[in-house]
Amino acid sequence: MDDELRAALLDLTKAGSQRGWWHSYRGVLTPVYEDLISLEAEASSVCMWQMGTIPGLLQTGDYAREFIRTTAMSDGVQAKVDALVEVRLARQAVLTRERPVDLWAIIAEAALRVRVKDQGVMREQLSRLLALSQRPNVNVQIMPSDTPPHIGQMGSYTLLGFGDHNDLDVVHTETLTSAVYVEDRTQVSAYRDGFGRLQASALSVEASMDRMTEIRDQL
């Protein structure tokens, strides 16, 4: 994240008289992760396309622990699993605060069918998805596994919007070893258009709830 964007976000935080709760986890979080949490805290909208896992803002504690532990790339992360789970759950406060963020998540069906050692974890996670989908500020769509080739197969990403400060809208993408923030207006617009195409390809919100219920009840 460049210095100009970071400074603008700091100004927004000061304007809201909010001190980032995540500062108390500085010994646990990487600077890139801190940037993402700052963005989520100040965003008015979050649109995310996720191919392989349930988005962090929608995860249960047990699901988060399972995936943090199994995807950790270093012993250092393994030693911080409990703290990282706490952080992931704390991030979810943006969905229930007084002026909650508007979240629109599109999730590949394959992410709902991941086999974990304790399938009760997935059952609980799917129930959590269904419950959160009832909130007026949360929409979840499922991309069926048999959908023809689509733009989302280029990779997962999150588009964070800032309302009247739309010049600050930014896209966050991750790879195995790094994260990238896309801030160029033209490129951000391309990701936004791509998200619209994903919305059109995925099941409707109502049909997605039916699909999540069906998958959960099969476990």
Disulfide bonds with the S-S distance in Angstrom:
none
